[in-house]
Amino acid sequence: MQARDIAVQVPTVTFGDTVATAVRVMGLGRVPGLIIVDERRRPRVVLPGTQVLRLLIPRAYWDDPALSRAVDEAHADLFWEEINGLTVGDCMLSGASRPATVRPDATLLEVAALMARLRSPLVAVVEDGALLGAVTLDRLVGSLALAGPPGE
């Protein structure tokens, strides 16, 4: 089985989209992360969901757990309103790595090794620079489970 066999279409965002839009795309699309594409739909960054949270949380809260505890519950649920109007590009950390990508003919072992190495539950499937789809962790694990280990 190859990456193309288990790839699915996933919603994408651009660097110009707001962080609020990105969070909604991820949440409503029920994907474990986001693929950020350029104007030609070429993947530029693949962000695991935990990194999407980093876009959402004001930096002051990252480094100081006491600050997070000091916010009352009513306001803690609204913390992400502080990023109102910021774009994905505004919030990206400098030195973002190359996107987690594979070719359509990549084996499931190649996809699994890349996911494990990059700690990413999402890998873009790309051919000639164009995004064809993505392999999500649940699709990969589901495919491996259906195949079953030898001898069972």
Secondary structure as a PSIPRED ss2 file (coil, helix, strand):
# PSIPRED VFORMAT (PSIPRED V4.0)

   1 M C   1.000  0.000  0.000
   2 Q E   0.000  0.000  1.000
   3 A H   0.000  1.000  0.000
   4 R H   0.000  1.000  0.000
   5 D H   0.000  1.000  0.000
   6 I H   0.000  1.000  0.000
   7 A C   1.000  0.000  0.000
   8 V E   0.000  0.000  1.000
   9 Q C   1.000  0.000  0.000
  10 V C   1.000  0.000  0.000
  11 P C   1.000  0.000  0.000
  12 T E   0.000  0.000  1.000
  13 V E   0.000  0.000  1.000
  14 T C   1.000  0.000  0.000
  15 F C   1.000  0.000  0.000
  16 G C   1.000  0.000  0.000
  17 D C   1.000  0.000  0.000
  18 T E   0.000  0.000  1.000
  19 V H   0.000  1.000  0.000
  20 A H   0.000  1.000  0.000
  21 T H   0.000  1.000  0.000
  22 A H   0.000  1.000  0.000
  23 V H   0.000  1.000  0.000
  24 R H   0.000  1.000  0.000
  25 V H   0.000  1.000  0.000
  26 M H   0.000  1.000  0.000
  27 G H   0.000  1.000  0.000
  28 L H   0.000  1.000  0.000
  29 G H   0.000  1.000  0.000
  30 R C   1.000  0.000  0.000
  31 V C   1.000  0.000  0.000
  32 P C   1.000  0.000  0.000
  33 G E   0.000  0.000  1.000
  34 L E   0.000  0.000  1.000
  35 I E   0.000  0.000  1.000
  36 I E   0.000  0.000  1.000
  37 V E   0.000  0.000  1.000
  38 D C   1.000  0.000  0.000
  39 E C   1.000  0.000  0.000
  40 R C   1.000  0.000  0.000
  41 R C   1.000  0.000  0.000
  42 R C   1.000  0.000  0.000
  43 P E   0.000  0.000  1.000
  44 R E   0.000  0.000  1.000
  45 V E   0.000  0.000  1.000
  46 V E   0.000  0.000  1.000
  47 L E   0.000  0.000  1.000
  48 P E   0.000  0.000  1.000
  49 G H   0.000  1.000  0.000
  50 T H   0.000  1.000  0.000
  51 Q H   0.000  1.000  0.000
  52 V H   0.000  1.000  0.000
  53 L H   0.000  1.000  0.000
  54 R H   0.000  1.000  0.000
  55 L H   0.000  1.000  0.000
  56 L H   0.000  1.000  0.000
  57 I C   1.000  0.000  0.000
  58 P C   1.000  0.000  0.000
  59 R H   0.000  1.000  0.000
  60 A H   0.000  1.000  0.000
  61 Y H   0.000  1.000  0.000
  62 W H   0.000  1.000  0.000
  63 D H   0.000  1.000  0.000
  64 D C   1.000  0.000  0.000
  65 P H   0.000  1.000  0.000
  66 A H   0.000  1.000  0.000
  67 L H   0.000  1.000  0.000
  68 S H   0.000  1.000  0.000
  69 R H   0.000  1.000  0.000
  70 A H   0.000  1.000  0.000
  71 V C   1.000  0.000  0.000
  72 D C   1.000  0.000  0.000
  73 E H   0.000  1.000  0.000
  74 A H   0.000  1.000  0.000
  75 H H   0.000  1.000  0.000
  76 A H   0.000  1.000  0.000
  77 D C   1.000  0.000  0.000
  78 L C   1.000  0.000  0.000
  79 F H   0.000  1.000  0.000
  80 W H   0.000  1.000  0.000
  81 E H   0.000  1.000  0.000
  82 E H   0.000  1.000  0.000
  83 I H   0.000  1.000  0.000
  84 N C   1.000  0.000  0.000
  85 G C   1.000  0.000  0.000
  86 L C   1.000  0.000  0.000
  87 T E   0.000  0.000  1.000
  88 V H   0.000  1.000  0.000
  89 G H   0.000  1.000  0.000
  90 D H   0.000  1.000  0.000
  91 C H   0.000  1.000  0.000
  92 M C   1.000  0.000  0.000
  93 L C   1.000  0.000  0.000
  94 S C   1.000  0.000  0.000
  95 G C   1.000  0.000  0.000
  96 A C   1.000  0.000  0.000
  97 S C   1.000  0.000  0.000
  98 R C   1.000  0.000  0.000
  99 P C   1.000  0.000  0.000
 100 A C   1.000  0.000  0.000
 101 T E   0.000  0.000  1.000
 102 V E   0.000  0.000  1.000
 103 R C   1.000  0.000  0.000
 104 P C   1.000  0.000  0.000
 105 D C   1.000  0.000  0.000
 106 A C   1.000  0.000  0.000
 107 T E   0.000  0.000  1.000
 108 L H   0.000  1.000  0.000
 109 L H   0.000  1.000  0.000
 110 E H   0.000  1.000  0.000
 111 V H   0.000  1.000  0.000
 112 A H   0.000  1.000  0.000
 113 A H   0.000  1.000  0.000
 114 L H   0.000  1.000  0.000
 115 M H   0.000  1.000  0.000
 116 A H   0.000  1.000  0.000
 117 R H   0.000  1.000  0.000
 118 L H   0.000  1.000  0.000
 119 R C   1.000  0.000  0.000
 120 S C   1.000  0.000  0.000
 121 P C   1.000  0.000  0.000
 122 L E   0.000  0.000  1.000
 123 V E   0.000  0.000  1.000
 124 A E   0.000  0.000  1.000
 125 V E   0.000  0.000  1.000
 126 V E   0.000  0.000  1.000
 127 E E   0.000  0.000  1.000
 128 D C   1.000  0.000  0.000
 129 G C   1.000  0.000  0.000
 130 A E   0.000  0.000  1.000
 131 L E   0.000  0.000  1.000
 132 L E   0.000  0.000  1.000
 133 G E   0.000  0.000  1.000
 134 A E   0.000  0.000  1.000
 135 V E   0.000  0.000  1.000
 136 T E   0.000  0.000  1.000
 137 L H   0.000  1.000  0.000
 138 D H   0.000  1.000  0.000
 139 R H   0.000  1.000  0.000
 140 L H   0.000  1.000  0.000
 141 V H   0.000  1.000  0.000
 142 G H   0.000  1.000  0.000
 143 S H   0.000  1.000  0.000
 144 L H   0.000  1.000  0.000
 145 A H   0.000  1.000  0.000
 146 L H   0.000  1.000  0.000
 147 A H   0.000  1.000  0.000
 148 G C   1.000  0.000  0.000
 149 P C   1.000  0.000  0.000
 150 P C   1.000  0.000  0.000
 151 G C   1.000  0.000  0.000
 152 E C   1.000  0.000  0.000
